[in-house]
Structure formats: C-alpha cells, structure tokens
Amino acid sequence: MIDYIYTFFAIFFTDIFYTYYLKAVNEDKVLRASCWSVLVFLVACSAVIEYTTNHMLLIPAAFGAFFGTMVGMKIRKSKE
C-alpha cells in the first residue's frame, strides 16, 4: 500500500515542480529553471523506478499527474 501512496505523491510533486520549471523557463530565469529541472528529474525517476517493478502503480501515478498539475496551476494562478 505504501508503494501506491509513494508513487502518487512522487508524480503529484513532479507535476507541481514541473509547473514552476516551465514558469522559470518562460521568464528566462536560467539558474532557477536549472534547479527546478534537477528536482523534477530526481522525483520523477524515483516514481519510474517504482512503477516499472509493479505496473499497477501506473494508476496512482496517473492520478498524481492529474492532481499535481491541477494543484500546481492553482498555486501559480493564486500568486499572479
């Protein structure tokens, strides 16, 4: 069960971080975008390692992607 929760949150946070990565790229913030890209990479890789060993983990990963993007966009819009 912990694998499902871990995978959900790994992808959830990957999408939130990716939102900030794209914002930094759009604003030409080179160092900030580079830092976000490393964070996105590391968190996403940990999720990939999880769901390649158990394909059923793709279900919580998909939900994590959906809700992570939704939350990331809402956070970003509230700060504008």
C-alpha positions in Angstrom: 0.0 0.0 0.0 2.8 2.4 0.8 4.1 2.0 -2.8 0.8 3.3 -4.1 0.9 6.3 -1.9 4.6 7.0 -2.6 4.0 6.8 -6.4 1.0 9.1 -6.2 2.9 11.7 -4.3 6.1 11.4 -6.4 4.2 12.2 -9.6 2.0 14.7 -7.8 5.0 16.7 -6.7 6.8 16.1 -10.0 3.9 17.9 -11.8 3.9 20.8 -9.3 7.6 21.2 -9.6 7.3 21.0 -13.4 4.8 23.9 -13.4 7.4 26.0 -11.6 10.1 24.8 -14.0 8.1 25.9 -17.0 7.4 29.3 -15.3 11.1 29.8 -14.8 11.9 28.9 -18.4 9.2 31.3 -19.6 10.7 34.1 -17.5 14.3 33.3 -18.7 15.5 32.5 -15.2 18.3 30.2 -16.1 19.5 29.2 -12.6 16.0 28.8 -11.2 14.9 26.7 -14.2 18.0 24.5 -13.9 17.4 23.9 -10.2 13.7 23.0 -10.8 14.8 20.6 -13.6 17.0 18.7 -11.3 14.2 18.4 -8.7 11.8 17.3 -11.4 14.3 14.7 -12.7 15.1 13.2 -9.3 11.5 12.9 -8.0 10.2 11.6 -11.4 13.0 9.0 -11.5 12.1 7.6 -8.1 8.5 7.2 -9.4 9.7 5.5 -12.6 11.7 3.0 -10.5 8.6 2.2 -8.5 6.1 1.7 -11.4 8.5 -0.3 -13.6 8.5 -3.0 -10.9 4.7 -3.0 -10.5 2.6 -1.8 -13.4 -0.4 -1.4 -11.2 1.3 1.6 -9.8 0.6 3.4 -13.1 -2.9 4.0 -11.7 -1.9 6.2 -8.7 0.8 7.7 -11.0 -1.9 8.9 -13.4 -4.0 10.3 -10.6 -0.9 12.0 -9.2 -0.2 13.6 -12.6 -3.8 14.9 -12.8 -4.0 16.3 -9.3 -0.4 17.6 -9.3 -1.0 19.6 -12.4 -4.3 20.9 -11.1 -2.7 22.0 -7.8 0.4 23.4 -9.4 -1.7 25.5 -11.8 -4.0 26.8 -8.9 -0.9 27.7 -6.8 0.7 29.5 -9.7 -2.5 31.4 -10.6 -3.0 32.5 -6.9 0.4 34.0 -6.9 -0.1 36.1 -10.0 
